[in-house]
Amino acid sequence: MSGREPSKPSKVAAISPSLQNFDLLPDAAYLRPRDVASLRDCSLASVWRDVKAERLPKPHKLGPNRTGFNVGELRRHRPAREAA
């Protein structure tokens, strides 16, 4: 044994594929609330707080247990300081 600890997965590996390719996603695509939290580097509670404060667009109900944010609406709703 070399005495080395096994390598930990990098943060990049933990990013979901939808976030890695966010700029390539069509405006009609949807992101789960957890992905929006990762994209904004905030908690899930902060995402819902920002929806309530209208800093984020309202999500869409995609099914009985599925909610998603429209990518096109997220892009249009992004404040000018984040877009630059």
Sequence and secondary structure as in RCSB ss.txt:
>XXXX:A:sequence
MSGREPSKPSKVAAISPSLQNFDLLPDAAYLRPRDVASLRDCSLASVWRDVKAERLPKPHKLGPNRTGFNVGELR
RHRPAREAA
>XXXX:A:secstr
          HHHHS HHHHTGGGS TT EE HHHHHHHHTS HHHHHHHHHTTSS   EEEETTEEEEEHHHHH
HHS HHHH 
